[in-house]
Amino acid sequence: MRRRRRRRRRGIKRQLLRRRIVIAVVVAIVMAFILFFADYSLWTRIRLEMEKRDLQEQIAQQQRRRDSLRKLIKRLQTDTLYIEKLAREQYGMVRPGEEVYIFRTAE
């Protein structure tokens, strides 16, 4: 009798162990699916966070550029010496009666 009880207990323990393993495997498969393949998976979240970071950097860069252009506009509206400097350097303009000397460097 004792042997039968021991065998039964072993059999029941094995069945419980198998059930637990099956449940653990099923849970692991479901979690893997949720983490990697679902619509709102971990991979999607990581990709979206990286995209968000890139877009925020682009926004910051464009804001710096906008601020720089605003400063340039304000300077062009108020600083006549700067306007004259640009006219001379970029467009080769001179005042009446001035002579322009161009120095060539040996290359």
C-alpha positions as CSV (number, residue, x, y, z in Angstrom):
1,M,0.0,0.0,0.0
2,R,2.7,2.4,0.9
3,R,4.3,1.8,-2.5
4,R,1.1,2.6,-4.3
5,R,0.7,5.8,-2.3
6,R,4.3,6.8,-3.1
7,R,3.8,6.1,-6.8
8,R,0.6,8.0,-6.8
9,R,2.2,11.0,-5.0
10,R,5.1,10.9,-7.5
11,G,2.7,10.7,-10.4
12,I,0.7,13.6,-9.0
13,K,3.9,15.6,-8.4
14,R,5.0,15.0,-11.9
15,Q,1.7,16.0,-13.3
16,L,1.7,19.2,-11.3
17,L,5.3,19.9,-12.4
18,R,4.3,19.3,-16.1
19,R,1.3,21.6,-15.7
20,R,3.5,24.3,-14.2
21,I,6.1,24.0,-17.0
22,V,3.3,24.2,-19.6
23,I,1.8,27.2,-17.9
24,A,5.2,28.9,-17.6
25,V,5.9,28.2,-21.3
26,V,2.6,29.6,-22.4
27,V,3.0,32.7,-20.2
28,A,6.5,33.2,-21.7
29,I,5.2,32.9,-25.2
30,V,2.4,35.4,-24.5
31,M,4.9,37.8,-22.9
32,A,7.3,37.5,-25.8
33,F,4.5,38.3,-28.2
34,I,3.4,41.3,-26.2
35,L,6.9,42.6,-25.9
36,F,8.1,42.1,-29.5
37,F,5.2,41.7,-31.9
38,A,2.1,43.5,-30.6
39,D,1.0,46.9,-31.9
40,Y,2.3,48.7,-28.8
41,S,5.3,46.4,-28.3
42,L,8.6,47.3,-26.6
43,W,10.3,47.6,-30.0
44,T,7.6,50.0,-31.2
45,R,8.0,52.1,-28.1
46,I,11.8,52.2,-28.4
47,R,11.6,53.2,-32.1
48,L,9.1,55.9,-31.3
49,E,11.2,57.3,-28.5
50,M,14.2,57.5,-30.8
51,E,12.1,59.2,-33.4
52,K,10.8,61.7,-30.8
53,R,14.4,62.4,-29.7
54,D,15.4,63.1,-33.3
55,L,12.5,65.4,-33.9
56,Q,13.1,67.3,-30.8
57,E,16.7,67.9,-31.9
58,Q,15.5,69.1,-35.3
59,I,13.1,71.5,-33.6
60,A,15.9,72.9,-31.4
61,Q,18.1,73.3,-34.4
62,Q,15.4,75.1,-36.4
63,Q,14.7,77.4,-33.4
64,R,18.4,78.3,-33.2
65,R,18.3,79.0,-36.9
66,R,15.2,81.1,-36.6
67,D,16.7,83.1,-33.8
68,S,19.9,83.7,-35.8
69,L,17.8,84.9,-38.8
70,R,15.8,87.2,-36.6
71,K,19.0,88.8,-35.2
72,L,20.2,89.2,-38.8
73,I,17.0,90.9,-39.8
74,K,17.1,93.3,-36.9
75,R,20.8,94.1,-37.6
76,L,20.0,94.7,-41.3
77,Q,17.1,97.0,-40.3
78,T,19.2,99.1,-37.9
79,D,23.0,98.9,-38.6
80,T,23.9,100.9,-41.6
81,L,27.6,100.1,-41.2
82,Y,26.9,96.4,-41.5
83,I,24.8,97.0,-44.6
84,E,27.7,98.9,-46.1
85,K,30.1,96.1,-45.2
86,L,27.9,93.5,-46.9
87,A,27.5,95.7,-50.0
88,R,31.3,96.1,-50.3
89,E,32.2,92.5,-49.6
90,Q,29.5,90.5,-51.3
91,Y,28.5,92.8,-54.2
92,G,31.8,94.7,-54.8
93,M,30.1,98.1,-54.5
94,V,32.1,101.3,-53.9
95,R,31.3,104.8,-53.1
96,P,31.6,107.4,-55.8
97,G,35.2,108.5,-56.2
98,E,36.7,105.4,-54.4
99,E,39.2,103.2,-56.2
100,V,39.3,99.4,-55.6
101,Y,42.6,97.6,-55.4
102,I,42.6,93.9,-55.8
103,F,45.7,92.0,-54.5
104,R,46.4,88.7,-56.0
105,T,48.2,86.1,-54.0
106,A,50.7,83.7,-55.5
107,E,49.3,80.2,-55.6
